[in-house]
Each structure stands twice: as structure tokens, then as C-alpha cells.
């Protein structure tokens, strides 16, 4: 079964827009779990424009499903993972000024850096996933650095899904086959929604987890959070 991890960054964005604690990020995470989410994802950034580092500390105390912390592995990120020991650390090659993730790691070019980081994270007892484009050599590079999983960057798939979904999914199927053959777990995320998720899931039976935030929270404005989570879970059955 493919697990649904809800990224709650946008809840924190809404809270931060007015100050105070409405909506309550901690309560929202607990509600997501109560409504059926099988994981909670956060992606703290250096400017704390959405999830704050203090949120991550508090979330680790209460999240009972899988807790996934995404981010660029700078000193602050590494310290946060060391202190909280989430179920999973997802390494993303975002610079501090990035609005959102927009590419996967070059696991060949950054092999030395990533090998050391993965080794350190795994020493904390944390599963490590590496954000990659659907390119077999990048998947092979993820295996070489010692990662446990890859997370396929799905924005290009989502962007071309309505034009030609067969062509859009093809590189992802090929990359997933390589990952599966190498013994890597397979996650996916970025711009997945109620239109394109089911086809991705059906095309990649080895998929372990999807991480969805922006589209899910937008849908929740219309359908309500509980109903929206159930709608996404149905796409994964």
C-alpha cells in the first residue's frame, strides 16, 4: 500500500500571515492523522516563512504516524534531525532563496557530499530519502551514496499529464524499475493532485509513499480537510 504523507507547510503559511496561532499547526497535524493520513511532512526553510524550527520540535512530540522532515542538509537541518530523529529525512537540493523545490539532486556530482550526509543521518536511526529527477543514473547515484529511498520529483509529470499522460509517466516508470531492482524504496512528490495521482499510483506499483501539501490544502478549502484526505486516500487504493 502506498502511504499518504500530508505536507502541512501551507497551514503554517496561513498562520504566519496574521501572527498568533490560527490555524494551529500542531492540531492540524493531529487532525490529519485522525482523518486518515499515514504521515506528516514538513519542510522548514532558513527564513521560517512557513514551518518554523520550533514547530518541528513540537510536532515530533505528538506525531504518531511517520514524521518526514524535508530540507537542504545545512548545519541547522542536520542539527534538527539529530535532535528530533524523525522516521525519515528527505534531502532536497534547495537553496535558501528557493520558493519551492524545482529539481532533484545530481547524485553523481554531489556524491562525496551526499555520502557523508547520508551516513550521518543513518547513524541517528533515520531513514534517508533523496529527491531525484526520473533519470536512471541519478537513481543509481542515490544507491551509491547509501540512501534508503528516492523521492521522484513529479512536477514535470504533473505539468504534462493533461497533454499526454503516457509520455509524462514513462520516465518515472523506468526510474522506478531501476530503483526497485537496486533495492531502493520509492517515494514521489510535487504537484500531485486529485487529477494525476491515481494514474501515477497505478503506473508505479512499487510506490511506497507520496508527499502532498499544496494541492491537498487547496482542495481542503472547498471539500474540508477530512473529506479531502479521504479523497486522496481513495486515489491510492
Buried (B, 14 or more C-beta within 10 A) or exposed (E): EBBBBBBBBBBBBBBBEEEEEEBEBBEBBBBBBEBBBBBBBBBBBBEEEBBBBEBBEBBBEEBEBBBBBBBBBEEEBBEBBBEBBBBBBBBBBBEEEEEBBEBBBBBBEBBEEBBEBBEBBBEBEBBBBBBBBBBBBBBBBBBBBBBBBBBBBBBBBBEBBEEEBEEBBBBBBBBBBBBBEBEBBBBBBBBBBBEBBBBBBEBBEBBBBBBBBBBBBEBBEEBEBBEBBEBBBEBBE
